[in-house]
Every structure is written in C-alpha cells, then in structure tokens.
Amino acid sequence: MGFGRGMCLGLSFFLPFFEAVIEEALEGWEGGVKVEVDFTQPISSKKPSKSFSFVMKVTDLKFADNLGAPDPSEQRMQELADRLQAACKRWSLQISIKKTEILVQPVAGEKRHTGNLRPSPISINGQPLQEVQEFRYLGGMISNDGSLDPEINLRIQRAGMVWGRLQGEVWQKGGLIAQTKMHLFRGAVLPALLYRAETWAVQKDQVYRLESWCMARARQILRQPRTERMPDAAIRRVLGLSPIESLIRKARLRWLGHVGRMGKERLPRQLLFGHLAGDRPVGRPLLRWTDCVLSDFRQLGINEAEWQSLAANREEWRKLVQRGVKEVEERQREEKEEKRAVRKGKKEGDFRCGAEGCKRSFLSERGLRIHMSRIYGKQPAKPPYVKKEITKQGRVSEKGSLVLGCHVKQILAKYR
C-alpha cells in the first residue's frame, strides 16, 4: 500500500511511524536542555526566585516531518546523530544530509559564526553537517544570535511576492474600488507579512520597517504619491487599516490566551512559565517574548497577576484585548496629531525657539536642541543651575538616584 505526494492519509500514517523512530533514538539519551518550571509565579518583570516546581528536559521539537534537537554539548549532539542514524536505518528511513544543518548559539563573549557555510564537527554516517548562521524552520527564519532581522527580511520578501502576483489583476485595475482592494490586501498580503508574528520579540526599528512597507502599498492602492504629503493617519482612516504594531500586539496576546488555557502537561505552557538555569549576562540582555507581553500589559492596563483568570474566558479576553488595543491606537494617534500640529506651526509647543525671526516651537527640549543645532549650529541656553542642599541622609541627584554627599561622576572616576 502506498500514498502519493500531498495526500492527507499519507501524513496520518507517517506521523505515528516517525514518532516511534524518534522514541527509539532518544531512549537512554541523557541530552537536552533543562528548563525550571514554576506555575505558581505569574509572568512578571521581577527576577524569578530560586525555588521552582519541577525541572523538565526539552530533548526534541517535532512538527510533521521536521525535527529540532537542542543540546549545549557537542559530544551529546554527536551521540544523538549516531542514534538517529541507527534508528532510521533500522526502519528503512534515510536522513537528508542536505536538509540537516547545525546552528550554534555562542555563549557571552564568544564570536558568533558569520559568513558562508562551513563544516561542522557533527557528522551523520561519516558526512559532516553544515554549520550555518541562520536557517529556515517551519516557514520562519532562525538566527544564531537571536536577531529578528532575517525573519523581517523574509516576511517583507514573501509579502512582496504576493503583492507582485496581484499587481496587474488587482492593484492596477481601475474597475475595483479601494475597499475591495483592501479586502484582498488583508486576506492575502498581510498574512504573508505577519506570519508567525505572535511569536516575535520585535523591536521598534523592525516595526518601523514593516510599517513603512505596508504604508507604501497602501499609498499605491489609493494612488497617492508621497509628493502629496498625505499623512499616514489619514490614509489609515480612509482605508480602515490598523497599525502594524497593533496587529502584532493582538496576535501576541491572542496566542498568550491560548497558551494560558492549555493544560499544565502541554509543552508551550511549561515553557511559558519556565526559565533556563543560570543567570543572564551582565548588561542589557536581548529582548524576550515575555518582555513584549509585559509591555503590552502596561499599555493596555492589564494586571500582571490577573491575566490568567482573565484569559480563562476566551470571549472576555478577546473583548479586553480588542478594546485595549483600540484605546492605545487612539492615544497614539492623538499624540502624533499633536506633534504634527506643533511641527506645522498650527499649535504652539512648550519650548519656543529664541532665535530672531524663528517662530517654531517644540513639545520637548530634545526637539528644540536638534532644531538649534541643525539650523543655527548652536545649543539653546541651559537654565541656571540651582545647587541642591545636602543632608546627612544624602541628596537626590537629577536622575533620581540617591547620592551620599557627592556626585556619581566623582565616584566612577575613582574606578577608571
């Protein structure tokens, strides 16, 4: 009995077979990544306590016929490769060496791999695997430094391909109104642009890149060139288009609600409430997915300790997220309109330019300083310094830190 390529029954018969092969290969293997899980501690910005409920070991990550195996030891990874090769040979399966790659995430202070493919010390059946800087997994791009830039580049490329296929039939066709084109844009282009966005730990510059690409396509739909200087807020209002940041926030909180309603035996829920053993490196670490969730909580006014009880009711959680995201959109829109009004001279800001003949004003002191530096090549006069009284307990510095009778710069100068 055989199955053709793409048949649904073929995948249903293959998955249990593939699961049995993996279980045979992992039997007795002591590798994997240890994760400390504690369901009693909610998602919080505070440092996790040393006490935890249990320790789980992540040995493999399977999806359909894809397999990912993490391990911090090179020796144990080679052992897993030998075990997997032996199990596949016993069940008459063959591992594709071309599609099997090694990605190494270096520890703090170690130089990461950049450049072309290079042989890895891990080999299968005598053939060394290729060590890469980034590789595609389940339609996304994973980088060895944890950066999301390769994923953003791939998403923009894929969305551009979808846009290009519909260029002549939809976007440049005069018989279709803008609302019809927007239905196709939301149904075809945006899913390609924001695929897997619920798992992103996205930064502001990456959101700006996605937003710029999306607004450029929206201007093409309205046939509005950039020379007409039509604000982005006006284009969104005409087309009913939400900002990319709001769409990502909705997807992230929707996925958080799904994971929060899962059972404690599910792997996604265990990883959500778990953390790796050891301390994070000194300095500002990389942005985590939970950091983005906490930022969403602060923006939407959701209590960190109550989100699980709120997410237990799916309908109420959806309404809460949609209402909160809409309020954030309105607040950001008002702030941008106020900044635009001050920039265009329609509204007076708090900081006025003191140069002769200049009537510009700004909302912040930083904007005034940039204006003075670019136009007049000088900085505005600083307010007179007022010496603060020093008490026995100490004094509060300009940044709000408590300094015992001396300046922070004087303290740091001793250790240079």
Residue pairs with C-beta under 8 A, 6 or more apart in sequence:
3 9
3 10
3 13
4 10
11 64
14 65
15 64
17 91
18 62
18 65
19 62
20 91
21 87
21 88
21 91
21 93
22 60
22 62
22 67
22 84
22 87
24 87
24 90
25 80
25 83
25 84
25 86
25 87
25 88
26 59
26 60
26 80
26 83
29 59
29 76
29 79
29 80
29 83
30 76
31 59
31 69
31 71
31 73
31 76
31 77
31 79
31 80
32 57
32 58
32 59
32 60
32 70
32 71
33 57
33 58
33 70
33 71
33 72
33 276
34 55
34 56
34 57
34 276
34 277
35 55
35 56
35 57
35 58
35 270
35 271
35 274
35 275
35 276
35 277
36 48
36 52
36 55
36 274
36 275
36 276
36 277
37 52
37 53
37 54
37 55
37 56
37 270
37 273
37 274
38 48
38 49
38 51
38 52
38 53
38 273
38 274
39 53
39 264
39 273
40 53
41 48
41 49
41 273
42 304
42 305
42 307
42 308
43 272
43 273
43 290
43 293
43 294
43 304
43 307
44 294
44 304
44 305
45 291
45 294
45 304
48 275
56 270
56 274
58 70
58 267
58 271
59 69
60 67
60 68
60 69
61 67
61 68
61 69
61 70
62 68
63 138
66 137
66 138
68 137
69 77
69 80
71 77
71 80
74 121
74 122
77 102
77 122
78 121
78 122
78 123
81 122
81 123
81 124
81 129
82 124
84 95
84 124
85 95
85 124
85 125
88 94
88 95
95 124
95 125
97 124
97 125
97 127
97 129
100 124
100 129
101 129
101 130
101 131
101 132
101 135
102 120
102 122
102 129
102 130
102 131
102 132
103 131
103 132
103 133
103 134
103 135
103 142
103 144
104 112
104 113
104 131
104 144
105 112
105 144
105 145
105 146
106 112
106 113
106 144
108 281
112 133
112 144
112 145
113 131
113 132
113 133
113 144
114 133
115 133
117 130
117 131
117 132
118 130
118 131
119 128
119 129
119 130
119 131
120 128
120 129
120 130
120 131
121 128
122 128
122 129
123 129
132 144
133 143
133 144
134 141
134 142
134 143
134 144
134 150
135 141
135 142
136 142
136 154
138 196
139 195
139 196
140 151
140 154
140 195
140 196
140 199
141 150
141 151
141 153
141 154
142 151
143 149
143 150
143 151
146 286
148 200
148 201
148 202
148 203
148 206
149 206
151 196
151 200
152 202
152 206
152 209
152 210
155 192
155 193
155 194
155 195
155 210
156 193
156 209
156 210
156 213
158 192
158 193
158 195
159 189
159 190
159 192
159 193
159 213
160 213
161 192
162 188
162 189
162 192
163 171
163 189
163 217
166 184
166 188
170 176
170 181
170 184
171 181
171 220
171 221
178 221
178 222
178 238
178 239
181 221
182 221
182 239
182 240
182 241
185 217
185 218
185 221
189 217
190 214
190 247
193 210
193 213
193 214
194 210
194 244
194 247
194 248
194 251
197 247
197 248
197 251
197 252
198 248
198 251
198 252
198 254
198 255
199 255
199 289
200 248
200 252
200 289
200 292
201 286
201 287
201 288
201 289
201 291
201 292
202 248
202 292
203 287
207 244
207 245
207 248
210 244
211 243
211 244
211 245
214 241
214 244
215 232
215 235
218 235
218 236
218 239
218 241
219 225
219 226
219 230
219 235
221 239
222 235
222 238
222 239
224 230
224 235
231 340
233 333
233 336
233 337
235 241
236 242
236 243
242 329
243 329
243 332
246 325
246 328
246 329
249 296
249 299
249 325
249 328
250 321
250 322
250 325
252 289
252 292
252 293
252 296
253 293
253 296
253 300
253 317
253 321
254 318
254 321
256 272
256 293
256 307
256 311
257 311
257 314
257 317
257 318
257 321
259 266
259 268
259 269
259 272
260 269
260 272
260 307
260 308
260 311
260 312
261 311
261 312
261 314
262 268
262 269
263 269
264 270
272 290
294 304
296 302
297 303
297 304
297 307
299 324
299 328
300 320
300 321
300 324
300 325
300 327
300 328
301 324
302 310
302 320
302 324
310 316
310 317
310 320
311 317
338 347
338 363
339 363
341 347
342 348
342 349
342 361
342 362
342 363
345 359
345 360
348 361
349 361
349 362
349 363
349 367
350 361
350 362
350 363
350 364
351 361
351 362
351 363
351 364
351 365
351 367
351 368
352 359
352 360
352 361
352 362
352 368
353 359
353 360
353 361
353 362
353 368
353 371
353 372
353 380
354 380
354 381
355 372
355 375
355 376
358 375
360 371
362 368
362 371
365 380
368 380
369 379
369 380
372 378
372 379
372 380
373 379
388 395
388 396
389 395
390 405
394 402
394 403
394 404
394 405
395 402
395 403
395 405
396 402
396 403
397 403
397 407
397 408
401 408
403 411
